[in-house]
Amino acid sequence: MQKEFQLKASIIIPVLNEEKFIESCIESVIDNTNDIEKMEILIVDGGSEDNTVERVKRISSKFKNIRLLHNPKKITPVSLNIAIKESLGEYIVRLDAHAIYSKNYVNKCIQILESSSDEVGNVGGYIETRSSKSSVFSHAISLCLSSIFGVGISKFRISKPRKREFVDTVPFGCFRRSLFDEIGLFNEEEPRNEDLEFNQRILKANKKIILDPEIHSTYFSRSTLGKLFLQQFDNGKIVTNKFRGKKSFHKPRHFVPFIFSSYLLTIPFASLFQNFYDPTRDFFSFYLIPLFLYLILNLSFSFLIALRNKNILLFPNLLFVFFIVHISYGLGSFFGIFLREKKVSLKVFLEETFPYKSTFERRHFGFFTNLIKFIALRVAFLLYLLGLTANALTISSIFLASFSFLFLYKGIINESIYSAMVGYFFMCIVLFTDFVDGTLSRINKTQYKTGEALDNLPPDIIRVGSILLFGILSENIILILISLISAIIITRYIPETVENIKKDRDWIKILIGSRMSISGLRLISLFFMPSLIFVTFLFPSFKVFYSSFLVVLYFIFSFTWLILSLEDKEEKN
């Protein structure tokens, strides 16, 4: 197309309330770019309420290659896509208004692309983070956002690379126009992670991303506590808000603050749990070990950074800033789990999440199962109205499943009917929520691998935990090992067996391997576990014998499942 080659490059800068930075940003691009007259600068305003637009108009009156576009939706990826569609350049350079750019930033990016094959999809450089104010606290923020303890292993943030290398993402990248025809535009459903998601699509297209040490920008960090907290909170919120819906493109480091914040929120409950459950044991001190480790790391990094910058006043500021960055990001991730879109009516909810007009139309399921599903659909709708997502429900079920075995073990060992029944009650709640969370995930009309694995985890914990509990109660090391082997086999081969078994199989295969029998936890939850509790309190002397019997029984079941799976694979081949 002729339009693609009217100009050498289109430099795109989305803005929203950037009056303090937009002029210095544009000036750095114009002053530091050779042949700027052969390029265009597209400024896309997302509805700024300050003097951003006026300042852009003032600069554009001096330079005819600056165009101002408008984005009524205010979302960054929308701004980027508007500019790409309006652009005339052969190369697309995506910049940020909150930064200034080094000498020949744009030219070097284009030169690398021109000298590389089509397998290179993106070129960028590293970021030098500076404080936007001269205060010690503002300086501490910029140092935190340049530290591995503050932002994790992010190569373009923490230091200048020694040589050109291939990476998984870069900021402020440069792309060939043809790349957007190949993999599409920026994802408008990722309002704060559009760059990360786009770079993942580049990698999936078998292309490479280059981080060059000669290319760098200076990014100005937030200067106040409030702005820093809101920025990190929003960044964390995006990590978990769409966790169930597609394969996650976030790295493990993105979830560390969420795990840490969740841990901090459980500390008061851990204290109450010890006082209620066993005040004589110092469980709470053990539970605080991760917090002590965090404090040691925070003190160490804060002291070393302050020492390196020869300013002891940075030390207390860094201690506080590190904590604020981690906790605000983590709380944002925690809050993101509960975010929901606009609510629908019960009728629409059922139509979108369940393929039948009534649960009792499912003739191949029993009355009891259909009744449970009927109740679960209504409970799912209630939780949907309250804003609870499938992620939140499933994660809660994982914790609840763990506590159920603590109470079951304690109750059976100490012959406490109260603790055992509480544990069994928790187990039943976990199994019931397995009916509910799938419905909540389907209301999003999206499914993805991470979500499916997460969805199956609570019942897997119940299944595997029950078998291991039987082994522990048998008080025999060999039976404990057998129970562990059985649990591993069942966890590995149940999905394949359930998937491959057909209705016309003989009764043994249907009994042992079908979804409606053992693999559906029917025997564990409705017979074996209640009967174990019953035997414990009515016939205590038979407890060990009965547990041993269950271990042997599941050992037989597990190898039957293994044989069925191998037969199914052989028949399929």
Secondary structure, 3 states (H helix, E strand, C coil): CHHHHCEEEEEEEEECCCCCCHHHHHHHHHHCCCCHHHEEEEEEECCCCCCHHHHHHHHHCCCCCEEEEECCCCCHHHHHHHHHHHCCEEEEEECCCCEEECCCHHHHHHHHHHCCCCCEEEEEEEEEEEECCCCHHHHHHHHHCCCHHHHCCCHHHHCCCCCCEEECCCCCCEEEHHHHHHHCCCCCCCCCCHHHHHHHHHHHCCCEEEEEEEEEEEEEECCCHHHHHHHHHHHHHHHHHCCCCCCCCCCHHHHHHHHHHHHHHHHHHHHHHHHHHCCCCCHHHHHCHHHHHHHHHHHHHHHHHHHHCCCCCHHHHHHHHHHHHHHHHHHHHHHHHCCCCCCCCHHHHHHHHCCCCCHHHCCCCCHHHHHHHHHHHHHHHHHHHCCCCHHHHHHHHHHHHHHHHHHHHHHHHCCCHHHHHHHHHHHHHHHHHHHHHHHHHHCCCCCCHHHHHHHHHHHHHHHHHHHHHHHHHCCCHHHHHHHHHHHHHHHHHHHHHHHHCCCCCCHHHHHHHCCCCHHHCHHHHHHHHHHHHHHHHHCHHHHHHHHHHHHHHHHHHHHHHHHHHHHHHHHHC
